[in-house]
Amino acid sequence: MNQKRVVLDEKYVPKAEEIINQTGIHTFSQLFTILLVNYGDTLVRSLKGGGDN
């Protein structure tokens, strides 16, 4: 399996920990993967000005 690492800016750690604690997600890597898979397309559309429709 080919893996990549991401660096989380320290100022976002509390928000990530809050999400982990409230959802039962176990790791920052798992959180990132879930966000990427579930919201990645929406993010791209939003940044390109396409909105959520």
DRENPATI-803361 format. One line per 8 residues: number of its first residue (from 1); for each residue x, y, z of N, C-alpha, C. Coordinates in steps of 0.05 Angstrom, whole numbers. Example, Ala and Ser with C-alpha at 12.3 -4.5 7.8 and 13.67 -1.06 7.14 Angstrom:
! DRENPATI-803361
1) 264 -114 156 246 -90 156 264 -66 156 ~ 257 -45 142 273 -21 143 258 1 157
***
This chain:
! DRENPATI-803361
1) 17 -23 0 0 0 0 18 25 0 ~ 12 43 -18 27 68 -19 13 88 0 ~ 29 100 18 18 118 38 30 146 35 ~ 15 166 43 24 194 44 19 204 72 ~ 35 223 81 31 235 107 23 264 103 ~ 6 274 120 -2 302 120 6 314 147 ~ 10 340 146 17 355 170 -7 372 178 ~ -16 370 202 -38 385 212 -27 409 228
9) -34 433 220 -26 457 234 -36 455 263 ~ -19 462 281 -26 460 310 -52 475 317 ~ -58 496 303 -82 511 310 -108 496 304 ~ -106 475 287 -130 459 280 -132 433 297 ~ -112 427 313 -112 403 329 -136 401 348 ~ -143 423 362 -166 422 380 -192 414 365 ~ -196 425 341 -221 419 326 -220 390 317 ~ -198 380 308 -195 352 300 -200 334 324
17) -189 341 347 -193 324 371 -223 325 379 ~ -236 347 377 -264 349 383 -281 331 365 ~ -275 331 339 -289 313 321 -284 284 328 ~ -259 277 333 -251 250 341 -266 241 366 ~ -267 258 386 -280 251 411 -310 248 408 ~ -322 264 391 -351 263 388 -361 241 369 ~ -343 231 352 -352 212 332 -342 183 336 ~ -322 180 353 -311 153 357 -290 146 336
25) -283 165 319 -260 161 300 -236 158 317 ~ -217 140 309 -195 133 326 -169 149 322 ~ -164 158 297 -139 171 292 -143 196 273 ~ -122 213 273 -123 236 255 -123 226 226 ~ -108 205 220 -108 194 193 -135 184 185 ~ -149 170 202 -175 161 196 -194 184 192 ~ -192 205 208 -209 229 205 -204 241 178 ~ -179 245 170 -173 257 145 -184 241 122
33) -181 215 123 -191 197 102 -221 199 99 ~ -235 199 122 -265 201 121 -273 228 109 ~ -260 249 117 -267 276 107 -261 277 77 ~ -239 266 68 -232 266 40 -252 250 23 ~ -258 227 32 -276 209 17 -305 221 16 ~ -314 231 39 -342 240 40 -346 269 30 ~ -326 286 32 -330 314 26 -311 325 5 ~ -293 309 -6 -274 318 -25 -286 330 -50
41) -306 317 -62 -319 328 -86 -333 354 -80 ~ -346 356 -57 -359 381 -50 -339 404 -46 ~ -316 397 -35 -295 418 -31 -286 428 -58 ~ -281 410 -77 -272 418 -103 -292 436 -117 ~ -318 428 -116 -339 444 -128 -340 472 -115 ~ -338 473 -89 -340 498 -74 -317 517 -82 ~ -293 506 -83 -270 522 -90 -270 532 -119 ~ -283 517 -136 -286 525 -164 -310 543 -168
49) -325 549 -147 -348 566 -150 -374 553 -159 ~ -374 526 -158 -397 511 -167 -418 507 -145 ~ -412 514 -121 -431 510 -99 -434 480 -93 ~ -456 473 -80 -462 446 -72 -483 433 -90 ~ -492 447 -111 -513 436 -128 -501 423 -153
***
